[in-house]
Amino acid sequence: MKKSFVISLSILCSLLIFAGCSSSTSSSDTATTDTNWEKIEKNKTLTVATSGTLYPASYYNDDNQLVGYDIDVIKEVAKRLDLKVKTVEYNVDGQLAAVQNGSADLIANDMSINETRAKKYTLSSPIKWSFGSMIVRKSDNSGITSFDDLKGKKAAGEATTNYMKIAESMGATLVSYDNATNEQYLTDVANGRTDVILNDYYLQKMATAALPDVPVKILPDMYFNLSSSGFLMKKISTTLEKKINQTIADMEKDGTLQKISETYYYADVTQKPTEKIEKTFDVDQQ
């Protein structure tokens, strides 16, 4: 694992969790026939939109191969459905457009499951559960002992992400980065250029483990926004949804999902966390 992998701050943490995730259907969707599975079955190919830049969900390894948790899971799902996988790479807006216009069958890119998305798209069963946490200085916790202490602190992140929205809602001063490495993020907290990084707990856990000499830590017992993620499909893709969900259930039952999870996160992210989630922040979801 490279120590310079990027802390992805484009992860969109979910606020309202959906176990079923596919209940909302507009009148326009019900009037449209689900022909997507027929096309997939005929071509024996599942076209998957992803980013290729979101570690560890979808990224290129040292051998220039597209790998990652979401990528490996969807490849195993496709294998069990007797399908080949074709990947197409876009940013998040491009991925959503590709699903809507039919040039991709689904998105595999750590897509959070939330109420807003469930109104517009079909969402699979969760393949990952997580929550938000904060990286602070080891010496003084960056002066943060409660969520109210975020007021006036310098929060590091990528502009317009939900984590930055949360920091801003709590009165933090935003310090925006563009495609920065873990080392830059963590070092800036350690030297006082910034005070705190809000992000996904498992990503922060890996980042701090990869750079043990940087004097920062995850602030304990101040977790927020329980979230889940899965695969996103066009609203009418009900047949594909059923087949994917059944396959995910089979993979969970036989231990395959947990094994892939531990390969990338060094933890079982397939189950709801047992940690006490202190707070839920309400921010706009994409």
C-alpha positions as CSV (number, residue, x, y, z in Angstrom):
1,M,0.0,0.0,0.0
2,K,1.3,3.4,-0.9
3,K,1.6,5.8,2.0
4,S,0.7,8.7,-0.3
5,F,-2.7,7.5,-1.2
6,V,-5.2,10.4,-1.1
7,I,-7.7,10.8,1.7
8,S,-10.9,10.9,-0.4
9,L,-13.1,13.7,0.9
10,S,-15.6,13.1,-1.8
11,I,-17.3,10.4,0.2
12,L,-20.9,11.3,0.8
13,C,-21.8,10.1,4.3
14,S,-25.4,9.0,4.6
15,L,-27.8,10.5,7.2
16,L,-30.9,8.4,6.8
17,I,-30.3,4.7,6.4
18,F,-32.4,2.5,4.2
19,A,-32.4,-1.2,4.7
20,G,-34.5,-1.8,1.6
21,C,-33.5,1.3,-0.3
22,S,-35.9,0.9,-3.3
23,S,-39.4,1.8,-2.1
24,S,-39.9,5.2,-3.8
25,T,-41.1,5.1,-7.4
26,S,-42.4,8.1,-9.4
27,S,-45.3,7.9,-11.7
28,S,-43.0,8.4,-14.7
29,D,-40.9,5.4,-13.6
30,T,-43.8,3.1,-13.2
31,A,-44.9,3.8,-16.8
32,T,-41.5,2.7,-18.1
33,T,-40.7,-1.0,-18.7
34,D,-37.7,-2.5,-17.0
35,T,-35.7,-3.6,-20.1
36,N,-32.3,-3.1,-18.6
37,W,-31.8,-6.7,-17.4
38,E,-32.7,-8.0,-20.9
39,K,-29.9,-5.9,-22.4
40,I,-27.4,-7.1,-19.8
41,E,-28.4,-10.7,-20.1
42,K,-28.2,-10.6,-23.9
43,N,-24.8,-9.0,-23.9
44,K,-23.6,-11.0,-20.9
45,T,-22.0,-7.7,-19.7
46,L,-22.5,-5.5,-16.8
47,T,-21.3,-1.9,-17.5
48,V,-20.1,-0.3,-14.3
49,A,-19.4,3.4,-13.8
50,T,-16.7,4.2,-11.3
51,S,-14.0,6.8,-10.6
52,G,-10.8,4.8,-10.4
53,T,-9.5,7.5,-8.0
54,L,-11.4,6.7,-4.7
55,Y,-9.1,4.7,-2.4
56,P,-9.9,2.0,-1.3
57,A,-13.2,1.6,-3.1
58,S,-12.0,2.1,-6.7
59,Y,-8.4,2.9,-7.6
60,Y,-5.4,1.8,-9.7
61,N,-2.8,-0.3,-7.9
62,D,1.0,-0.4,-8.6
63,D,0.4,-2.7,-11.6
64,N,-2.0,-0.2,-13.1
65,Q,-5.0,-2.5,-12.5
66,L,-8.4,-1.1,-11.4
67,V,-9.0,-2.6,-8.0
68,G,-10.8,-1.7,-4.8
69,Y,-13.5,-2.9,-2.4
70,D,-16.5,-1.9,-4.6
71,I,-14.7,-3.1,-7.7
72,D,-13.9,-6.5,-6.3
73,V,-17.4,-6.9,-4.9
74,I,-19.2,-6.1,-8.1
75,K,-16.8,-8.3,-10.1
76,E,-17.7,-11.2,-7.8
77,V,-21.4,-10.4,-8.1
78,A,-21.1,-10.4,-11.9
79,K,-19.1,-13.7,-11.9
80,R,-21.9,-15.4,-9.9
81,L,-24.5,-14.0,-12.4
82,D,-22.4,-15.3,-15.3
83,L,-21.6,-11.8,-16.5
84,K,-18.5,-9.9,-17.6
85,V,-17.7,-6.5,-16.2
86,K,-17.0,-3.5,-18.3
87,T,-15.9,-0.4,-16.4
88,V,-16.3,3.3,-17.5
89,E,-14.7,6.1,-15.5
90,Y,-16.2,9.4,-14.6
91,N,-16.4,11.8,-11.7
92,V,-19.5,11.5,-9.5
93,D,-21.7,13.7,-11.7
94,G,-20.6,11.8,-14.8
95,Q,-21.4,8.5,-13.1
96,L,-24.9,9.6,-12.2
97,A,-25.5,10.8,-15.8
98,A,-24.2,7.6,-17.2
99,V,-26.7,5.6,-15.2
100,Q,-29.5,7.9,-16.1
101,N,-28.8,7.9,-19.9
102,G,-28.2,4.1,-19.9
103,S,-24.5,4.1,-20.9
104,A,-23.8,2.4,-17.5
105,D,-25.9,-0.2,-15.6
106,L,-24.8,0.8,-12.2
107,I,-22.3,2.8,-10.1
108,A,-19.7,1.0,-7.9
109,N,-18.0,3.9,-6.1
110,D,-18.8,3.9,-2.4
111,M,-22.2,5.5,-3.1
112,S,-23.9,6.4,0.1
113,I,-27.4,5.2,0.7
114,N,-29.7,8.0,1.7
115,E,-33.3,9.3,1.4
116,T,-32.6,11.7,-1.4
117,R,-30.9,9.1,-3.6
118,A,-33.6,6.5,-2.9
119,K,-36.2,8.9,-4.4
120,K,-34.2,9.2,-7.7
121,Y,-32.4,5.8,-8.1
122,T,-32.6,2.2,-7.1
123,L,-30.0,1.3,-4.5
124,S,-28.7,-2.1,-3.6
125,S,-28.5,-3.6,-0.1
126,P,-25.5,-2.1,1.8
127,I,-22.1,-3.6,1.2
128,K,-20.4,-1.2,3.7
129,W,-21.3,0.5,7.0
130,S,-19.3,3.3,8.5
131,F,-19.5,6.6,10.4
132,G,-17.7,9.9,10.6
133,S,-14.8,10.7,12.8
134,M,-12.2,13.5,13.3
135,I,-8.4,13.6,13.1
136,V,-6.8,16.0,15.6
137,R,-3.4,16.7,17.1
138,K,-2.1,14.2,19.6
139,S,-0.7,16.8,22.0
140,D,-3.9,18.7,22.7
141,N,-6.8,17.2,20.7
142,S,-6.7,20.4,18.7
143,G,-8.7,21.9,21.6
144,I,-11.7,19.8,20.7
145,T,-13.6,18.1,23.5
146,S,-17.1,18.4,22.2
147,F,-18.8,19.1,18.8
148,D,-19.4,22.7,19.9
149,D,-15.6,23.1,20.0
150,L,-15.5,22.9,16.2
151,K,-16.5,26.6,16.1
152,G,-13.5,28.7,15.0
153,K,-11.3,25.6,14.3
154,K,-9.6,25.2,10.9
155,A,-11.1,22.2,9.1
156,A,-9.2,20.6,6.3
157,G,-10.9,19.0,3.3
158,E,-12.0,19.1,-0.3
159,A,-14.4,21.9,-1.1
160,T,-18.2,21.2,-1.3
161,T,-18.0,17.8,0.3
162,N,-20.5,16.8,2.9
163,Y,-17.8,16.6,5.6
164,M,-16.9,20.2,4.9
165,K,-20.5,21.2,5.0
166,I,-20.7,19.6,8.4
167,A,-17.6,21.5,9.6
168,E,-19.0,24.7,8.3
169,S,-22.4,24.1,9.9
170,M,-20.6,23.9,13.3
171,G,-18.8,27.2,12.7
172,A,-15.4,25.9,11.6
173,T,-13.2,27.8,9.2
174,L,-12.7,25.8,6.0
175,V,-9.3,25.2,4.5
176,S,-9.8,23.6,1.1
177,Y,-7.4,21.2,-0.6
178,D,-7.4,19.7,-4.1
179,N,-6.2,16.1,-4.4
180,A,-3.9,16.3,-1.5
181,T,-2.1,13.3,0.0
182,N,-2.6,11.8,3.4
183,E,0.8,13.1,4.4
184,Q,-0.1,16.7,3.6
185,Y,-3.4,16.5,5.4
186,L,-2.0,15.0,8.5
187,T,1.1,17.0,8.7
188,D,-0.8,20.3,8.4
189,V,-2.9,19.3,11.4
190,A,0.2,18.3,13.3
191,N,1.9,21.6,12.7
192,G,-1.1,23.8,13.3
193,R,-1.9,25.0,9.8
194,T,-5.2,23.2,10.3
195,D,-6.9,21.7,13.3
196,V,-9.2,18.9,12.3
197,I,-10.1,16.6,9.4
198,L,-13.7,15.2,9.3
199,N,-14.0,12.1,7.2
200,D,-14.9,8.4,7.1
201,Y,-13.6,6.5,10.1
202,Y,-12.1,3.6,8.3
203,L,-10.3,5.8,5.8
204,Q,-8.9,7.9,8.7
205,K,-7.9,4.7,10.6
206,M,-5.9,3.6,7.6
207,A,-4.4,7.0,7.0
208,T,-3.1,7.4,10.5
209,A,-1.8,3.8,10.5
210,A,0.1,4.4,7.3
211,L,1.8,7.5,8.8
212,P,2.5,6.6,12.4
213,D,5.2,9.2,12.8
214,V,2.9,12.1,12.3
215,P,1.6,13.2,15.7
216,V,-2.1,13.0,15.0
217,K,-4.9,10.7,16.1
218,I,-8.6,10.0,15.7
219,L,-10.6,11.7,18.4
220,P,-12.2,8.9,20.4
221,D,-15.9,8.8,21.4
222,M,-16.9,11.6,19.1
223,Y,-18.4,9.7,16.2
224,F,-21.2,10.9,13.9
225,N,-23.5,10.1,11.0
226,L,-23.9,6.4,10.8
227,S,-23.7,5.6,7.1
228,S,-24.0,2.8,4.6
229,S,-23.1,2.4,0.9
230,G,-23.9,0.2,-2.0
231,F,-24.5,0.1,-5.7
232,L,-26.7,2.7,-7.5
233,M,-28.9,1.9,-10.5
234,K,-31.5,3.5,-12.6
235,K,-34.9,3.7,-10.9
236,I,-36.5,1.1,-13.2
237,S,-33.7,-1.5,-12.8
238,T,-35.8,-3.7,-10.4
239,T,-34.7,-7.0,-11.9
240,L,-31.0,-6.1,-11.7
241,E,-31.6,-4.9,-8.1
242,K,-33.1,-8.2,-7.0
243,K,-30.4,-10.3,-8.6
244,I,-27.6,-8.1,-7.1
245,N,-29.2,-8.1,-3.6
246,Q,-29.6,-11.9,-3.6
247,T,-26.0,-12.3,-4.7
248,I,-24.8,-9.9,-2.0
249,A,-26.8,-11.9,0.6
250,D,-25.2,-15.2,-0.7
251,M,-21.7,-13.6,-0.5
252,E,-22.4,-12.4,3.1
253,K,-23.6,-15.8,4.1
254,D,-20.6,-17.7,2.7
255,G,-18.1,-15.1,4.1
256,T,-16.9,-13.8,0.7
257,L,-18.1,-10.2,1.4
258,Q,-16.3,-10.1,4.7
259,K,-13.1,-11.5,3.2
260,I,-13.0,-8.8,0.5
261,S,-13.8,-6.1,3.1
262,E,-10.9,-7.2,5.3
263,T,-8.6,-7.1,2.2
264,Y,-9.2,-3.4,1.7
265,Y,-10.3,-2.0,5.1
266,Y,-8.5,-4.4,7.5
267,A,-11.9,-4.6,9.2
268,D,-15.3,-6.1,8.7
269,V,-17.3,-3.2,7.3
270,T,-20.2,-5.4,6.2
271,Q,-22.0,-5.1,9.6
272,K,-23.4,-2.1,11.4
273,P,-20.8,-0.7,13.7
274,T,-21.1,-1.3,17.5
275,E,-19.5,2.1,18.3
276,K,-21.8,4.7,19.9
277,I,-22.6,7.3,17.3
278,E,-22.8,10.6,19.2
279,K,-24.5,12.9,16.7
280,T,-26.2,13.2,13.3
281,F,-25.6,16.2,11.2
282,D,-28.2,17.1,8.6
283,V,-26.6,18.3,5.4
284,D,-27.8,18.3,1.8
285,Q,-27.2,15.0,0.0
286,Q,-26.4,14.5,-3.7
